[in-house]
Amino acid sequence: MLRLKGIIMIIIGSMLWGATGPMMEWILNHSEMSVSMMLILRLSIAGGVLLLLLKAKGIQVGRPMRQKLWLRKMVMFGVIGMLGVQFGFVQTIAHSDAVVATLFQFVAPVYIIILLSIFQKSFPPGSQVIGMVIALFGLILLLTNGSFSSISLDTTAIVWGIIVGFAFTFYTLYPVVLMAEWGVLLVVGWGMFIGGMTLFIINLPMFFMNLGALLDGPAMGMLLLVIIMGTLAFIMFLQSMNYISPVETSVLSSFEPLTAMIISVFWLGQAMGVWQLTGAAIMLVGVVWLSIGGNRKKKSAPFPDPIQEYDHSEV
């Protein structure tokens, strides 16, 4: 029963996360709210509420911020990791759509493998190489729609999509020590709050010039749903890890891009080319292959499992 509980939680969490992408796309298309303003509100509110909840439970949320070493690490994670991922993800949505942004995010384990290979001067296991090749081939089909003489996606969207991948690599690998010392919830809470406040300071004049966007009832209602659904999804992801394995978590996380795709087609009326749909399916297969291949123990040449360290819920 516990395993079934974990499976149900990860599926619901993945679907909630997948749904937030099209919802943010709707906000950008049907309101005057900019990418920066939406992220300032989303990160600041979500991070602030999470910190308040932890404080209400008796956790001393300010402790890591009183020590220079942890303060510096927390700021780097919040600005480069959390804000970098969030801003790149929403910019990809703004220049393409939620499905493309979600798929770029979902293939992030490939970036992690490549980066670890370079720094560790170690070649990954053959099973992971096969998974990488499959995922990258699917990405090529997504970008070209089967016509290798042209690119189907906007160049700016591709650039932001690649940035999302690299930002996710930093986001995944950098805070390992932070989370081991202070816990996942506290680190993510501070990361979101710092990222939101940093973006607020950078866009201070713009924010106050566009306060009228806060009077848009439907957009603010949708943003509130994004914050609530994202928070619930995050909690479910964390809780599911207590009942099922990282491999099962990774495989079932494929509901995230599938949900984004279905909602975008039926709600936003978006259509993808046949080869783009094929590429999306191939990418899912490649990432699932990575999760299975990375779980196999290699005694002769151990290599980190990027799926086990990578949490799809952090968008």
C-alpha positions in Angstrom: 0.0 0.0 0.0 2.8 2.4 0.8 4.4 1.9 -2.7 1.0 2.5 -4.3 0.7 5.7 -2.2 4.1 6.8 -3.5 3.1 6.0 -7.1 -0.1 8.0 -6.9 1.7 10.9 -5.3 4.4 11.2 -8.0 1.8 10.9 -10.8 -0.4 13.6 -9.3 2.7 15.8 -8.5 4.0 15.4 -12.1 0.6 16.2 -13.6 0.3 19.3 -11.4 3.8 20.5 -12.5 3.0 19.8 -16.1 -0.2 21.8 -15.9 1.6 24.9 -14.5 3.5 25.4 -17.8 0.4 26.0 -20.0 -1.1 28.1 -17.2 1.9 30.4 -17.2 1.7 30.6 -21.0 -1.9 31.6 -20.7 -1.0 34.4 -18.3 1.7 35.8 -20.7 -0.7 35.6 -23.6 -3.8 37.0 -21.9 -2.5 39.7 -19.6 -0.1 42.6 -19.4 2.0 40.8 -16.9 5.6 40.4 -18.0 7.9 37.4 -17.4 9.8 39.3 -14.7 6.7 40.4 -12.8 5.1 36.9 -12.9 8.3 35.4 -11.5 8.8 38.0 -8.9 5.4 37.2 -7.5 5.7 33.5 -7.9 9.1 33.1 -6.4 8.7 35.6 -3.6 5.3 34.4 -2.5 6.0 30.7 -2.7 9.4 31.1 -1.0 8.1 33.4 1.7 5.1 31.1 2.5 7.4 28.1 2.6 9.7 29.8 5.1 6.8 31.0 7.2 5.4 27.4 7.4 8.8 26.1 8.4 9.1 28.8 11.0 5.7 27.9 12.4 6.9 24.4 12.8 9.7 25.7 15.1 12.5 25.6 12.5 15.1 28.4 12.8 14.9 29.5 9.2 17.4 32.4 9.7 20.3 30.2 10.9 22.0 29.6 7.5 21.8 33.3 6.7 23.8 34.3 9.8 26.9 32.5 8.6 28.9 33.9 5.8 29.8 30.6 4.2 26.2 29.4 4.0 24.9 32.8 3.2 27.1 33.0 0.1 26.2 29.5 -1.0 22.5 30.2 -0.5 22.6 33.4 -2.5 24.5 31.7 -5.3 21.9 28.9 -5.4 19.0 31.4 -5.3 20.3 33.6 -8.0 22.1 31.3 -10.4 20.2 28.1 -9.7 16.7 28.9 -8.8 16.2 32.2 -10.6 18.3 31.0 -13.6 16.1 27.9 -14.1 12.8 29.7 -13.5 13.6 32.7 -15.7 15.0 30.6 -18.5 12.0 28.2 -18.3 9.4 31.0 -18.6 11.4 32.8 -21.3 11.4 29.6 -23.3 7.6 29.5 -22.9 7.3 33.2 -23.9 9.3 32.5 -27.2 7.8 29.1 -28.0 5.2 27.3 -25.8 4.9 25.4 -22.5 5.4 22.0 -24.2 8.7 22.9 -25.7 9.9 24.5 -22.4 8.9 21.4 -20.5 10.7 19.1 -22.9 13.9 21.2 -22.7 13.7 21.0 -18.9 13.0 17.3 -19.0 16.1 16.5 -21.0 18.3 18.3 -18.4 19.9 14.9 -17.2 21.9 14.9 -20.5 23.6 18.1 -19.6 24.4 16.7 -16.2 26.0 13.7 -17.6 28.1 15.7 -20.1 29.3 18.1 -17.4 30.2 15.4 -15.0 32.1 13.6 -17.7 34.1 16.7 -18.4 35.0 17.5 -14.8 35.6 13.9 -13.7 37.4 13.0 -16.9 35.4 9.8 -16.9 33.3 8.3 -19.7 29.8 7.4 -18.7 28.5 3.8 -18.9 27.3 2.6 -22.3 23.7 2.5 -21.2 23.7 6.2 -20.3 25.4 7.0 -23.6 22.6 5.2 -25.5 20.0 7.1 -23.5 21.7 10.4 -24.3 21.8 9.6 -28.0 18.1 8.7 -28.0 17.1 11.9 -26.1 19.3 14.2 -28.3 17.9 12.6 -31.5 14.4 13.3 -30.2 15.4 16.8 -29.4 16.7 17.3 -33.0 13.3 16.1 -34.4 11.5 18.5 -32.0 13.6 21.4 -33.3 13.5 20.6 -37.0 10.1 18.8 -37.4 12.0 16.3 -39.6 13.3 18.9 -42.0 17.0 19.1 -41.3 17.4 22.1 -43.7 15.6 24.4 -41.4 14.7 25.0 -37.7 11.1 24.9 -36.7 11.5 26.7 -33.4 12.4 30.4 -32.8 16.2 30.8 -32.3 15.6 32.8 -29.1 13.5 29.9 -27.7 16.3 27.4 -28.5 18.9 29.6 -26.8 16.7 30.0 -23.7 16.0 26.2 -23.7 19.7 25.5 -23.7 20.1 28.0 -20.9 17.5 26.1 -18.9 19.5 22.9 -19.3 22.7 24.4 -18.1 20.9 26.2 -15.2 19.4 22.9 -14.2 22.8 21.4 -14.1 24.0 24.0 -11.6 20.7 23.8 -9.8 21.0 20.0 -9.4 24.7 19.7 -8.6 25.5 22.8 -6.5 23.1 22.6 -3.6 23.9 19.0 -2.6 25.9 20.1 0.5 23.4 22.9 1.3 20.5 20.4 1.4 22.5 17.9 3.4 23.3 20.6 6.0 19.9 22.4 6.2 17.3 20.2 4.5 15.6 20.4 1.2 12.6 22.6 2.2 14.7 25.3 3.9 17.1 25.5 1.0 14.4 25.7 -1.6 12.4 28.2 0.4 15.4 30.5 0.7 16.3 29.9 -2.9 12.9 30.9 -4.2 12.7 34.0 -1.9 16.3 35.1 -2.8 15.6 34.6 -6.5 12.4 36.5 -6.4 13.8 39.4 -4.4 16.9 39.6 -6.7 14.6 39.9 -9.7 12.5 42.5 -7.9 15.6 44.7 -7.2 16.8 44.4 -10.8 13.3 45.3 -12.2 12.3 47.8 -9.4 11.2 50.7 -11.8 9.5 48.3 -14.1 7.6 46.6 -11.3 6.0 49.8 -10.0 5.3 51.0 -13.5 3.3 47.9 -14.2 1.4 47.6 -11.0 -1.8 47.8 -13.1 -1.2 44.2 -14.0 -2.0 43.2 -10.4 -5.6 44.5 -11.0 -6.2 41.9 -13.7 -8.4 39.5 -11.8 -8.2 36.4 -14.1 -4.4 36.7 -14.5 -3.9 37.0 -10.7 -6.3 34.1 -10.1 -4.4 32.0 -12.5 -1.1 32.9 -10.9 -2.4 32.0 -7.5 -3.4 28.6 -8.9 0.1 28.2 -10.3 1.7 29.0 -6.9 -0.7 26.6 -5.1 -0.4 23.8 -7.6 3.4 24.1 -7.8 3.7 24.0 -4.0 1.4 20.9 -3.7 3.4 19.2 -6.5 6.7 19.9 -4.8 5.4 18.4 -1.5 4.1 15.3 -3.3 7.4 14.8 -5.1 9.3 14.9 -1.8 6.9 12.6 0.0 6.8 10.1 -2.8 10.6 9.5 -2.4 9.8 7.9 0.9 7.8 5.1 -0.7 9.3 4.5 -4.2 12.7 4.3 -5.7 14.4 7.2 -7.6 14.1 5.2 -10.8 10.3 4.8 -10.4 10.2 8.5 -9.6 12.0 9.4 -12.8 10.0 7.2 -15.0 6.6 8.4 -13.6 7.8 12.0 -13.9 7.2 11.6 -17.6 3.6 12.5 -16.9 4.9 16.1 -16.5 5.6 16.8 -20.3 2.7 14.6 -21.3 0.3 16.6 -19.2 1.7 19.9 -20.6 1.3 18.6 -24.1 -2.3 17.4 -23.6 -3.4 20.6 -21.9 -1.7 22.8 -24.5 -3.5 20.9 -27.3 -7.0 20.9 -25.8 -7.0 24.1 -23.9 -4.6 26.4 -25.8 -5.4 24.9 -29.2 -1.7 24.4 -30.0 -0.6 21.9 -32.6 2.8 20.2 -33.1 4.0 18.6 -36.3 4.1 14.9 -36.7 7.9 14.7 -36.5 7.9 17.0 -33.5 5.4 14.7 -31.7 7.6 11.8 -32.6 10.7 13.6 -31.3 8.9 14.4 -28.0 8.1 10.7 -27.6 11.7 9.7 -28.4 13.0 12.2 -25.9 10.8 10.6 -23.2 12.1 7.2 -24.1 15.7 8.5 -23.9 15.3 10.0 -20.5 13.5 6.9 -19.1 16.4 4.8 -20.5 18.8 7.1 -18.7 17.0 6.5 -15.4 17.1 2.8 -15.8 20.7 2.7 -17.1 21.9 5.1 -14.4 20.5 2.8 -11.7 22.7 -0.1 -12.7 25.7 -0.4 -10.5 29.0 -0.3 -12.3 31.7 -1.6 -10.0 34.5 -1.1 -12.5 33.6 2.5 -13.4 31.1 4.1 -11.0 29.4 7.1 -12.4 26.8 9.3 -10.7 23.1 8.7 -11.6 21.9 12.1 -12.9 18.3 11.1 -12.7 18.6 10.2 -9.0 20.1 13.6 -8.2 17.8 15.4 -10.6 14.4 16.4 -9.3 11.8 17.3 -12.1 9.7 19.1 -9.6 11.9 22.2 -9.3 10.3 24.3 -12.0 
